[in-house]
Amino acid sequence: MAGVTATLAFVGAAGLMTGVLDPGDIVTDRIPFGSKAFGGFALALIVGIPMALTTPWRSPMTQGRPPPRSAPGFFSSRGSLSRQSSSKS
């Protein structure tokens, strides 16, 4: 999901900066400095870059490895904490 958000942010930023996307006068007036170029740059900087950095890219070194466990998976019946609590009983 982060990759889709990053892609859409960069496409939206490019569209704003090139003038392909016209959000209208009301929205343009709300963009800082009334500049579509500044709005596109801010969109890429504030949304696009952080989302791109949090995208779980798959590298050849991680192929074949299972993804890291999430918190719900950690506490599930197969999680390590559940095994510890059941072994104490």
Secondary structure, DSSP 8 states (H G I E B T S, - for coil): -HHHHHHHHHHHHHHHHHTS----HHHHHHSGGG-HHHHHHHHIIIIIHHHHHTS----TTTTTS-----HHHHTSTTSHHHHHHHHH-
